[in-house]
């Protein structure tokens, strides 16, 4: 990751273009991104790490705080932060176990994406998986980002026969429009 980021940073600098440094992770990743952003001349856009999304930032002591749009570069040894080893052990996932994302994606659900279509009308597309939505989006079949778009998620855990029929109907439609290889 570091070598690829450095190559991209050099390319951006050569063409005098700012770039977005986005390294998603917990507090350790944030510390790394702050150090990296402090030395890459064209990493001028926000450094997004999504560290606030996690239950624990995996660091001991004071968290890296954004103040007035900036984070002070930690000046201690290494990345300047102390790793909370107990938290790392608590949140470690065995390599053979499915990740939380894999467990989530394995569950049956119906996703209903609604786009405004004028007046009180909405266009509704239904999917069984985020990957199916993404395929349609990347193929240009559905609009992407538009004011007024909403998402409804119907989880299938304990769902009855009506949910199973609806899910099967949507899955069959998805299979019928799947690209041939």
KOLDRENDREN-440649 format. One record per residue: chain; x, y, z of N, C-alpha, C, CB in turn; residue in three letters. Coordinates in steps of 0.02 Angstrom, whole numbers. Glycine has a CB too. Example, Ala and Ser with C-alpha at 12.3 -4.5 7.8 and 13.67 -1.06 7.14 Angstrom:
<atoms>
+------+--------+--------+--------+--------+--------+--------+--------+--------+--------+--------+--------+--------+------+
| unit |    nxx |    nyy |    nzz |   caxx |   cayy |   cazz |    cxx |    cyy |    czz |   cbxx |   cbyy |   cbzz | code |
+------+--------+--------+--------+--------+--------+--------+--------+--------+--------+--------+--------+--------+------+
|    A |    660 |   -284 |    390 |    615 |   -225 |    390 |    660 |   -165 |    390 |    565 |   -224 |    452 |  ala |
|    A |    642 |   -112 |    354 |    684 |    -53 |    357 |    645 |      2 |    394 |    704 |    -30 |    286 |  ser |
+------+--------+--------+--------+--------+--------+--------+--------+--------+--------+--------+--------+--------+------+
</atoms>
This chain:
<atoms>
+------+--------+--------+--------+--------+--------+--------+--------+--------+--------+--------+--------+--------+------+
| unit |    nxx |    nyy |    nzz |   caxx |   cayy |   cazz |    cxx |    cyy |    czz |   cbxx |   cbyy |   cbzz | code |
+------+--------+--------+--------+--------+--------+--------+--------+--------+--------+--------+--------+--------+------+
|    A |     41 |    -59 |      0 |      0 |      0 |      0 |     44 |     63 |      0 |    -47 |      0 |     61 |  unk |
|    A |     96 |     64 |     40 |    138 |    123 |     44 |    171 |    138 |    -22 |    191 |    114 |     99 |  unk |
|    A |    200 |     87 |    -55 |    234 |     99 |   -119 |    185 |    124 |   -172 |    267 |     35 |   -143 |  unk |
|    A |    126 |     95 |   -175 |     76 |    118 |   -224 |     56 |    190 |   -209 |     14 |     72 |   -223 |  unk |
|    A |     45 |    206 |   -146 |     26 |    275 |   -128 |     82 |    324 |   -146 |     10 |    280 |    -53 |  unk |
|    A |    144 |    304 |   -133 |    200 |    348 |   -149 |    206 |    358 |   -224 |    267 |    319 |   -122 |  unk |
|    A |    196 |    305 |   -264 |    198 |    312 |   -337 |    144 |    361 |   -361 |    189 |    243 |   -372 |  unk |
|    A |     84 |    353 |   -333 |     29 |    397 |   -353 |     43 |    469 |   -332 |    -37 |    373 |   -322 |  unk |
|    A |     74 |    478 |   -274 |     91 |    545 |   -249 |    143 |    578 |   -294 |    118 |    541 |   -177 |  unk |
|    A |    193 |    540 |   -317 |    244 |    567 |   -362 |    211 |    588 |   -428 |    300 |    515 |   -374 |  unk |
|    A |    166 |    546 |   -453 |    132 |    562 |   -515 |     91 |    626 |   -508 |     86 |    503 |   -537 |  unk |
|    A |     55 |    632 |   -453 |     15 |    693 |   -440 |     60 |    754 |   -437 |    -26 |    686 |   -375 |  unk |
|    A |    117 |    748 |   -403 |    163 |    804 |   -397 |    192 |    823 |   -466 |    221 |    786 |   -349 |  unk |
|    A |    208 |    773 |   -507 |    235 |    786 |   -574 |    187 |    829 |   -615 |    249 |    721 |   -611 |  unk |
|    A |    123 |    816 |   -607 |     72 |    852 |   -646 |     40 |    909 |   -606 |     19 |    804 |   -670 |  unk |
|    A |     69 |    922 |   -547 |     45 |    976 |   -504 |    -30 |    971 |   -490 |     61 |   1044 |   -535 |  unk |
|    A |    -51 |    910 |   -470 |   -122 |    897 |   -457 |   -130 |    873 |   -385 |   -150 |    845 |   -506 |  unk |
|    A |   -179 |    901 |   -349 |   -193 |    876 |   -282 |   -226 |    807 |   -287 |   -239 |    925 |   -242 |  unk |
|    A |   -220 |    768 |   -235 |   -255 |    703 |   -234 |   -282 |    689 |   -165 |   -207 |    647 |   -256 |  unk |
|    A |   -329 |    644 |   -163 |   -365 |    626 |   -102 |   -330 |    566 |    -71 |   -440 |    610 |   -117 |  unk |
|    A |   -306 |    574 |    -11 |   -274 |    520 |     25 |   -327 |    486 |     68 |   -214 |    546 |     69 |  unk |
|    A |   -350 |    427 |     47 |   -404 |    393 |     83 |   -380 |    323 |    101 |   -468 |    389 |     40 |  unk |
|    A |   -363 |    315 |    165 |   -340 |    251 |    192 |   -388 |    232 |    248 |   -265 |    254 |    218 |  unk |
|    A |   -432 |    185 |    236 |   -485 |    170 |    284 |   -460 |    121 |    337 |   -546 |    140 |    248 |  unk |
|    A |   -471 |    139 |    400 |   -451 |     95 |    455 |   -463 |    129 |    522 |   -379 |     75 |    449 |  unk |
|    A |   -436 |     99 |    574 |   -445 |    125 |    642 |   -391 |    178 |    657 |   -441 |     67 |    694 |  unk |
|    A |   -378 |    189 |    721 |   -332 |    242 |    742 |   -261 |    234 |    716 |   -330 |    245 |    816 |  unk |
|    A |   -238 |    172 |    709 |   -170 |    160 |    683 |   -166 |    186 |    611 |   -152 |     84 |    686 |  unk |
|    A |   -217 |    172 |    572 |   -219 |    195 |    503 |   -222 |    271 |    501 |   -279 |    165 |    466 |  unk |
|    A |   -260 |    301 |    546 |   -264 |    374 |    549 |   -195 |    403 |    563 |   -314 |    396 |    603 |  unk |
|    A |   -159 |    375 |    611 |    -91 |    400 |    627 |    -46 |    394 |    565 |    -60 |    361 |    686 |  unk |
|    A |    -50 |    338 |    530 |    -11 |    327 |    470 |    -29 |    379 |    416 |    -21 |    256 |    443 |  unk |
|    A |    -94 |    390 |    406 |   -117 |    438 |    355 |    -95 |    509 |    371 |   -193 |    435 |    348 |  unk |
|    A |    -97 |    527 |    435 |    -76 |    594 |    456 |     -2 |    604 |    441 |    -90 |    605 |    532 |  unk |
|    A |     39 |    555 |    458 |    111 |    560 |    443 |    122 |    563 |    368 |    149 |    500 |    473 |  unk |
|    A |     89 |    519 |    331 |     97 |    517 |    259 |     75 |    583 |    227 |     58 |    458 |    229 |  unk |
|    A |     16 |    607 |    247 |     -9 |    670 |    220 |     35 |    729 |    235 |    -78 |    683 |    246 |  unk |
|    A |     73 |    725 |    290 |    116 |    782 |    308 |    178 |    787 |    264 |    137 |    775 |    381 |  unk |
|    A |    195 |    734 |    227 |    255 |    735 |    186 |    241 |    730 |    111 |    301 |    679 |    206 |  unk |
|    A |    179 |    717 |     92 |    162 |    713 |     21 |    135 |    781 |      0 |    109 |    656 |      8 |  unk |
|    A |    173 |    815 |    -42 |    160 |    885 |    -59 |     91 |    898 |    -89 |    211 |    910 |   -105 |  unk |
|    A |     63 |    850 |   -124 |      0 |    863 |   -159 |    -60 |    828 |   -128 |      7 |    842 |   -231 |  unk |
|    A |    -50 |    799 |    -70 |   -106 |    768 |    -32 |   -141 |    825 |      4 |    -81 |    712 |     18 |  unk |
|    A |   -179 |    865 |    -33 |   -208 |    925 |     -5 |   -282 |    919 |     11 |   -198 |    982 |    -52 |  unk |
|    A |   -313 |    867 |    -13 |   -384 |    858 |      1 |   -391 |    819 |     66 |   -420 |    821 |    -57 |  unk |
|    A |   -451 |    814 |     94 |   -460 |    782 |    160 |   -431 |    711 |    163 |   -533 |    779 |    178 |  unk |
|    A |   -400 |    696 |    217 |   -375 |    628 |    230 |   -431 |    592 |    265 |   -307 |    628 |    272 |  unk |
|    A |   -463 |    547 |    231 |   -521 |    511 |    259 |   -498 |    442 |    282 |   -578 |    505 |    207 |  unk |
|    A |   -509 |    426 |    346 |   -491 |    359 |    370 |   -551 |    323 |    399 |   -437 |    364 |    423 |  unk |
|    A |   -606 |    356 |    409 |   -667 |    326 |    436 |   -656 |    297 |    506 |   -693 |    271 |    390 |  unk |
|    A |   -606 |    322 |    542 |   -589 |    293 |    607 |   -646 |    300 |    658 |   -527 |    326 |    634 |  unk |
|    A |   -691 |    348 |    647 |   -746 |    358 |    694 |   -800 |    304 |    687 |   -776 |    426 |    685 |  unk |
|    A |   -796 |    263 |    635 |   -846 |    212 |    624 |   -837 |    151 |    669 |   -846 |    191 |    552 |  unk |
|    A |   -776 |    140 |    692 |   -760 |     79 |    728 |   -780 |     84 |    801 |   -685 |     63 |    722 |  unk |
|    A |   -794 |     27 |    831 |   -812 |     24 |    901 |   -754 |     47 |    945 |   -834 |    -48 |    921 |  unk |
|    A |   -692 |     32 |    924 |   -632 |     51 |    962 |   -579 |     73 |    912 |   -607 |     -9 |   1007 |  unk |
|    A |   -541 |    124 |    928 |   -491 |    148 |    881 |   -424 |    111 |    886 |   -479 |    222 |    891 |  unk |
|    A |   -419 |     62 |    932 |   -361 |     19 |    942 |   -300 |     57 |    968 |   -342 |    -14 |    877 |  unk |
|    A |   -310 |    117 |    995 |   -256 |    156 |   1023 |   -267 |    167 |   1098 |   -249 |    224 |    988 |  unk |
|    A |   -212 |    174 |   1134 |   -216 |    192 |   1205 |   -213 |    268 |   1210 |   -159 |    159 |   1247 |  unk |
|    A |   -242 |    293 |   1263 |   -236 |    365 |   1276 |   -282 |    407 |   1233 |   -165 |    388 |   1266 |  unk |
|    A |   -262 |    469 |   1226 |   -302 |    519 |   1190 |   -307 |    502 |   1116 |   -273 |    589 |   1200 |  unk |
|    A |   -368 |    506 |   1088 |   -376 |    492 |   1017 |   -349 |    550 |    975 |   -450 |    479 |   1000 |  unk |
|    A |   -335 |    535 |    913 |   -312 |    587 |    866 |   -372 |    629 |    848 |   -278 |    556 |    802 |  unk |
|    A |   -371 |    691 |    869 |   -429 |    734 |    863 |   -423 |    782 |    804 |   -439 |    774 |    928 |  unk |
|    A |   -477 |    786 |    766 |   -481 |    834 |    712 |   -503 |    900 |    742 |   -530 |    811 |    655 |  unk |
|    A |   -462 |    952 |    732 |   -478 |   1018 |    758 |   -468 |   1069 |    702 |   -434 |   1036 |    821 |  unk |
|    A |   -521 |   1105 |    687 |   -520 |   1154 |    633 |   -496 |   1123 |    567 |   -475 |   1213 |    651 |  unk |
|    A |   -516 |   1061 |    556 |   -499 |   1027 |    493 |   -430 |    997 |    490 |   -506 |   1075 |    438 |  unk |
|    A |   -395 |    995 |    546 |   -327 |    968 |    547 |   -317 |    920 |    605 |   -276 |   1026 |    552 |  unk |
|    A |   -269 |    875 |    598 |   -247 |    832 |    652 |   -173 |    845 |    663 |   -261 |    755 |    636 |  unk |
|    A |   -154 |    856 |    725 |    -84 |    866 |    742 |    -46 |    801 |    728 |    -75 |    888 |    816 |  unk |
|    A |     10 |    805 |    693 |     50 |    745 |    679 |     81 |    721 |    744 |    106 |    760 |    626 |  unk |
|    A |     67 |    658 |    764 |     96 |    632 |    826 |    172 |    632 |    822 |     70 |    561 |    842 |  unk |
|    A |    206 |    650 |    876 |    279 |    656 |    873 |    316 |    605 |    916 |    300 |    725 |    893 |  unk |
|    A |    282 |    554 |    941 |    315 |    502 |    980 |    352 |    454 |    934 |    265 |    465 |   1024 |  unk |
|    A |    382 |    402 |    963 |    418 |    352 |    922 |    371 |    317 |    873 |    451 |    300 |    967 |  unk |
|    A |    397 |    296 |    817 |    357 |    261 |    766 |    304 |    307 |    738 |    324 |    199 |    796 |  unk |
|    A |    243 |    286 |    740 |    187 |    328 |    716 |    166 |    379 |    768 |    128 |    285 |    696 |  unk |
|    A |    196 |    375 |    827 |    180 |    424 |    879 |    118 |    408 |    920 |    171 |    491 |    849 |  unk |
|    A |     93 |    347 |    913 |     35 |    325 |    952 |     52 |    259 |    986 |    -28 |    317 |    905 |  unk |
|    A |     13 |    243 |   1038 |     24 |    180 |   1073 |    -35 |    134 |   1058 |     32 |    191 |   1150 |  unk |
|    A |    -20 |     76 |   1032 |    -71 |     27 |   1014 |    -99 |     -6 |   1076 |    -43 |    -26 |    965 |  unk |
|    A |   -164 |    -13 |   1080 |   -198 |    -47 |   1135 |   -200 |   -122 |   1117 |   -271 |    -19 |   1147 |  unk |
|    A |   -150 |   -159 |   1140 |   -143 |   -230 |   1122 |   -203 |   -271 |   1145 |    -79 |   -258 |   1153 |  unk |
|    A |   -233 |   -253 |   1202 |   -292 |   -290 |   1225 |   -350 |   -281 |   1177 |   -313 |   -267 |   1296 |  unk |
|    A |   -358 |   -220 |   1152 |   -412 |   -207 |   1104 |   -399 |   -244 |   1038 |   -419 |   -131 |   1090 |  unk |
|    A |   -336 |   -245 |   1016 |   -319 |   -281 |    955 |   -336 |   -355 |    963 |   -243 |   -272 |    938 |  unk |
|    A |   -317 |   -384 |   1021 |   -333 |   -455 |   1034 |   -408 |   -467 |   1035 |   -301 |   -478 |   1100 |  unk |
|    A |   -444 |   -421 |   1066 |   -517 |   -428 |   1072 |   -551 |   -426 |   1003 |   -546 |   -373 |   1117 |  unk |
|    A |   -526 |   -385 |    957 |   -559 |   -377 |    892 |   -526 |   -417 |    836 |   -560 |   -305 |    874 |  unk |
|    A |   -476 |   -457 |    852 |   -443 |   -498 |    801 |   -491 |   -552 |    776 |   -379 |   -530 |    829 |  unk |
|    A |   -492 |   -562 |    711 |   -535 |   -612 |    680 |   -489 |   -667 |    653 |   -580 |   -582 |    623 |  unk |
|    A |   -507 |   -730 |    667 |   -468 |   -786 |    641 |   -471 |   -786 |    565 |   -493 |   -853 |    670 |  unk |
|    A |   -414 |   -802 |    534 |   -409 |   -801 |    461 |   -460 |   -847 |    428 |   -339 |   -820 |    440 |  unk |
|    A |   -476 |   -904 |    458 |   -523 |   -951 |    428 |   -596 |   -933 |    438 |   -511 |  -1018 |    456 |  unk |
|    A |   -609 |   -884 |    480 |   -678 |   -864 |    495 |   -702 |   -812 |    445 |   -684 |   -837 |    567 |  unk |
|    A |   -766 |   -813 |    428 |   -792 |   -761 |    384 |   -787 |   -693 |    418 |   -865 |   -775 |    363 |  unk |
|    A |   -773 |   -642 |    379 |   -769 |   -574 |    406 |   -840 |   -550 |    420 |   -732 |   -526 |    356 |  unk |
|    A |   -846 |   -496 |    460 |   -913 |   -468 |    471 |   -947 |   -450 |    405 |   -908 |   -406 |    516 |  unk |
|    A |   -909 |   -424 |    358 |   -938 |   -406 |    293 |   -964 |   -469 |    257 |   -886 |   -370 |    248 |  unk |
|    A |   -924 |   -523 |    259 |   -946 |   -585 |    226 |  -1008 |   -613 |    260 |   -889 |   -637 |    227 |  unk |
|    A |  -1011 |   -610 |    327 |  -1070 |   -635 |    363 |  -1131 |   -593 |    345 |  -1058 |   -633 |    440 |  unk |
|    A |  -1122 |   -527 |    341 |  -1177 |   -482 |    323 |  -1202 |   -498 |    252 |  -1155 |   -408 |    328 |  unk |
|    A |  -1155 |   -503 |    205 |  -1174 |   -513 |    135 |  -1206 |   -581 |    123 |  -1113 |   -506 |     91 |  unk |
|    A |  -1192 |   -631 |    167 |  -1221 |   -698 |    159 |  -1295 |   -700 |    178 |  -1182 |   -747 |    201 |  unk |
|    A |  -1318 |   -652 |    217 |  -1388 |   -652 |    239 |  -1433 |   -628 |    182 |  -1397 |   -607 |    302 |  unk |
|    A |  -1493 |   -655 |    180 |  -1540 |   -634 |    129 |  -1572 |   -568 |    148 |  -1595 |   -688 |    118 |  unk |
|    A |  -1577 |   -524 |     99 |  -1609 |   -459 |    109 |  -1634 |   -434 |     42 |  -1560 |   -408 |    141 |  unk |
|    A |  -1679 |   -386 |     46 |  -1702 |   -351 |    -13 |  -1685 |   -278 |     -4 |  -1780 |   -362 |    -25 |  unk |
|    A |  -1651 |   -250 |    -53 |  -1633 |   -179 |    -53 |  -1678 |   -143 |   -102 |  -1556 |   -169 |    -70 |  unk |
|    A |  -1712 |    -92 |    -80 |  -1754 |    -52 |   -124 |  -1724 |     18 |   -128 |  -1828 |    -50 |    -98 |  unk |
|    A |  -1701 |     35 |   -187 |  -1672 |    102 |   -199 |  -1726 |    142 |   -235 |  -1605 |     99 |   -240 |  unk |
|    A |  -1742 |    200 |   -207 |  -1794 |    243 |   -236 |  -1765 |    309 |   -260 |  -1851 |    255 |   -185 |  unk |
|    A |  -1780 |    326 |   -323 |  -1758 |    389 |   -351 |  -1820 |    432 |   -363 |  -1718 |    379 |   -417 |  unk |
|    A |  -1816 |    497 |   -353 |  -1872 |    541 |   -369 |  -1884 |    539 |   -445 |  -1858 |    614 |   -346 |  unk |
|    A |  -1948 |    539 |   -465 |  -1965 |    537 |   -536 |  -2013 |    593 |   -554 |  -1995 |    469 |   -554 |  unk |
|    A |  -2017 |    644 |   -512 |  -2061 |    700 |   -525 |  -2126 |    694 |   -485 |  -2078 |    704 |   -600 |  unk |
|    A |  -2143 |    748 |   -452 |  -2204 |    748 |   -412 |  -2198 |    699 |   -354 |  -2265 |    732 |   -455 |  unk |
|    A |  -2252 |    662 |   -343 |  -2253 |    613 |   -289 |  -2226 |    545 |   -311 |  -2324 |    606 |   -261 |  unk |
|    A |  -2208 |    539 |   -374 |  -2187 |    474 |   -402 |  -2114 |    460 |   -386 |  -2198 |    473 |   -478 |  unk |
|    A |  -2100 |    396 |   -380 |  -2031 |    374 |   -370 |  -2017 |    314 |   -415 |  -2017 |    356 |   -295 |  unk |
|    A |  -1956 |    309 |   -438 |  -1934 |    248 |   -473 |  -1903 |    203 |   -420 |  -1882 |    264 |   -531 |  unk |
|    A |  -1921 |    141 |   -420 |  -1896 |     94 |   -370 |  -1862 |     36 |   -406 |  -1954 |     68 |   -324 |  unk |
|    A |  -1800 |     22 |   -386 |  -1764 |    -36 |   -409 |  -1751 |    -80 |   -348 |  -1697 |    -17 |   -446 |  unk |
|    A |  -1759 |   -145 |   -358 |  -1748 |   -191 |   -302 |  -1690 |   -237 |   -319 |  -1812 |   -233 |   -288 |  unk |
|    A |  -1651 |   -252 |   -268 |  -1591 |   -294 |   -275 |  -1587 |   -341 |   -215 |  -1527 |   -251 |   -281 |  unk |
|    A |  -1550 |   -396 |   -224 |  -1539 |   -442 |   -168 |  -1471 |   -433 |   -136 |  -1546 |   -514 |   -192 |  unk |
|    A |  -1428 |   -392 |   -168 |  -1360 |   -384 |   -143 |  -1331 |   -318 |   -169 |  -1316 |   -444 |   -165 |  unk |
|    A |  -1287 |   -288 |   -129 |  -1256 |   -225 |   -150 |  -1218 |   -234 |   -216 |  -1208 |   -200 |    -96 |  unk |
|    A |  -1189 |   -293 |   -226 |  -1151 |   -306 |   -288 |  -1196 |   -301 |   -349 |  -1119 |   -375 |   -285 |  unk |
|    A |  -1258 |   -323 |   -343 |  -1305 |   -319 |   -399 |  -1321 |   -245 |   -415 |  -1371 |   -357 |   -383 |  unk |
|    A |  -1330 |   -205 |   -363 |  -1342 |   -133 |   -374 |  -1281 |   -102 |   -408 |  -1357 |    -97 |   -307 |  unk |
|    A |  -1222 |   -119 |   -384 |  -1161 |    -90 |   -411 |  -1153 |   -107 |   -485 |  -1100 |   -113 |   -372 |  unk |
|    A |  -1169 |   -169 |   -505 |  -1163 |   -188 |   -575 |  -1208 |   -143 |   -618 |  -1183 |   -262 |   -585 |  unk |
|    A |  -1270 |   -134 |   -597 |  -1316 |    -92 |   -635 |  -1292 |    -19 |   -638 |  -1387 |    -94 |   -604 |  unk |
|    A |  -1265 |      5 |   -583 |  -1239 |     73 |   -580 |  -1180 |     81 |   -628 |  -1218 |     92 |   -508 |  unk |
|    A |  -1132 |     35 |   -624 |  -1073 |     41 |   -666 |  -1088 |     30 |   -740 |  -1020 |     -9 |   -644 |  unk |
|    A |  -1141 |     -9 |   -755 |  -1162 |    -18 |   -824 |  -1199 |     43 |   -851 |  -1206 |    -80 |   -830 |  unk |
|    A |  -1216 |     90 |   -807 |  -1253 |    150 |   -828 |  -1328 |    139 |   -833 |  -1227 |    173 |   -893 |  unk |
|    A |  -1353 |     83 |   -806 |  -1424 |     68 |   -810 |  -1466 |    108 |   -762 |  -1435 |     -6 |   -798 |  unk |
|    A |  -1436 |    129 |   -707 |  -1472 |    168 |   -656 |  -1431 |    229 |   -637 |  -1488 |    125 |   -594 |  unk |
|    A |  -1464 |    283 |   -616 |  -1427 |    343 |   -597 |  -1389 |    331 |   -532 |  -1474 |    403 |   -589 |  unk |
|    A |  -1338 |    370 |   -522 |  -1298 |    363 |   -462 |  -1320 |    409 |   -407 |  -1226 |    376 |   -477 |  unk |
|    A |  -1291 |    466 |   -404 |  -1300 |    511 |   -347 |  -1347 |    567 |   -367 |  -1233 |    539 |   -323 |  unk |
|    A |  -1403 |    570 |   -333 |  -1455 |    617 |   -350 |  -1490 |    637 |   -286 |  -1505 |    587 |   -403 |  unk |
|    A |  -1508 |    700 |   -279 |  -1545 |    722 |   -221 |  -1611 |    685 |   -215 |  -1557 |    799 |   -223 |  unk |
|    A |  -1626 |    663 |   -155 |  -1690 |    630 |   -144 |  -1689 |    554 |   -149 |  -1740 |    656 |   -190 |  unk |
|    A |  -1631 |    524 |   -163 |  -1626 |    451 |   -168 |  -1630 |    423 |    -97 |  -1560 |    429 |   -203 |  unk |
|    A |  -1665 |    367 |    -90 |  -1668 |    334 |    -25 |  -1660 |    259 |    -33 |  -1736 |    350 |     11 |  unk |
|    A |  -1641 |    227 |     21 |  -1630 |    155 |     22 |  -1670 |    124 |     79 |  -1554 |    138 |     29 |  unk |
|    A |  -1706 |     73 |     63 |  -1743 |     34 |    113 |  -1713 |    -36 |    112 |  -1821 |     33 |     99 |  unk |
|    A |  -1697 |    -63 |    171 |  -1669 |   -130 |    175 |  -1718 |   -173 |    214 |  -1598 |   -129 |    210 |  unk |
|    A |  -1739 |   -227 |    183 |  -1783 |   -276 |    216 |  -1742 |   -338 |    229 |  -1847 |   -292 |    172 |  unk |
|    A |  -1728 |   -351 |    292 |  -1687 |   -409 |    312 |  -1730 |   -471 |    309 |  -1657 |   -399 |    382 |  unk |
|    A |  -1700 |   -527 |    289 |  -1737 |   -589 |    281 |  -1735 |   -635 |    341 |  -1713 |   -624 |    223 |  unk |
|    A |  -1697 |   -617 |    393 |  -1693 |   -659 |    452 |  -1763 |   -672 |    479 |  -1648 |   -627 |    507 |  unk |
|    A |  -1783 |   -735 |    481 |  -1849 |   -751 |    507 |  -1905 |   -731 |    461 |  -1858 |   -720 |    574 |  unk |
|    A |  -1888 |   -710 |    400 |  -1939 |   -688 |    353 |  -1985 |   -745 |    333 |  -1907 |   -658 |    290 |  unk |
|    A |  -2045 |   -728 |    319 |  -2095 |   -779 |    302 |  -2094 |   -796 |    228 |  -2163 |   -755 |    321 |  unk |
|    A |  -2146 |   -832 |    208 |  -2151 |   -855 |    139 |  -2154 |   -797 |     90 |  -2213 |   -900 |    131 |  unk |
|    A |  -2188 |   -743 |    108 |  -2194 |   -685 |     63 |  -2125 |   -655 |     49 |  -2240 |   -631 |     94 |  unk |
|    A |  -2083 |   -650 |    101 |  -2015 |   -624 |     90 |  -1976 |   -671 |     44 |  -1978 |   -615 |    158 |  unk |
|    A |  -1980 |   -736 |     57 |  -1943 |   -784 |     16 |  -1965 |   -781 |    -57 |  -1953 |   -856 |     43 |  unk |
|    A |  -2030 |   -775 |    -70 |  -2054 |   -769 |   -139 |  -2028 |   -705 |   -172 |  -2132 |   -770 |   -141 |  unk |
|    A |  -2032 |   -650 |   -137 |  -2009 |   -585 |   -164 |  -1934 |   -588 |   -178 |  -2026 |   -528 |   -115 |  unk |
|    A |  -1896 |   -615 |   -132 |  -1823 |   -621 |   -140 |  -1808 |   -665 |   -201 |  -1790 |   -651 |    -76 |  unk |
|    A |  -1843 |   -721 |   -208 |  -1832 |   -765 |   -266 |  -1849 |   -730 |   -331 |  -1874 |   -830 |   -258 |  unk |
|    A |  -1903 |   -691 |   -332 |  -1923 |   -654 |   -392 |  -1868 |   -605 |   -413 |  -1989 |   -616 |   -380 |  unk |
|    A |  -1842 |   -568 |   -365 |  -1790 |   -518 |   -379 |  -1726 |   -553 |   -401 |  -1776 |   -473 |   -318 |  unk |
|    A |  -1708 |   -607 |   -367 |  -1647 |   -645 |   -385 |  -1653 |   -673 |   -456 |  -1635 |   -702 |   -335 |  unk |
|    A |  -1712 |   -696 |   -476 |  -1723 |   -722 |   -544 |  -1714 |   -666 |   -595 |  -1793 |   -754 |   -551 |  unk |
|    A |  -1740 |   -606 |   -580 |  -1731 |   -549 |   -626 |  -1657 |   -532 |   -633 |  -1770 |   -487 |   -601 |  unk |
|    A |  -1621 |   -532 |   -576 |  -1549 |   -517 |   -578 |  -1513 |   -568 |   -620 |  -1520 |   -516 |   -507 |  unk |
|    A |  -1531 |   -632 |   -613 |  -1498 |   -685 |   -651 |  -1513 |   -678 |   -726 |  -1520 |   -754 |   -627 |  unk |
|    A |  -1573 |   -655 |   -743 |  -1592 |   -649 |   -813 |  -1556 |   -592 |   -849 |  -1667 |   -639 |   -819 |  unk |
|    A |  -1533 |   -543 |   -811 |  -1497 |   -486 |   -843 |  -1422 |   -489 |   -831 |  -1525 |   -420 |   -817 |  unk |
|    A |  -1399 |   -545 |   -801 |  -1327 |   -552 |   -788 |  -1291 |   -554 |   -855 |  -1312 |   -616 |   -746 |  unk |
|    A |  -1234 |   -519 |   -859 |  -1196 |   -520 |   -922 |  -1169 |   -590 |   -938 |  -1138 |   -469 |   -920 |  unk |
|    A |  -1169 |   -608 |  -1001 |  -1141 |   -673 |  -1021 |  -1066 |   -664 |  -1031 |  -1174 |   -701 |  -1085 |  unk |
|    A |  -1029 |   -715 |  -1016 |   -956 |   -711 |  -1022 |   -931 |   -757 |  -1075 |   -922 |   -727 |   -956 |  unk |
+------+--------+--------+--------+--------+--------+--------+--------+--------+--------+--------+--------+--------+------+
</atoms>
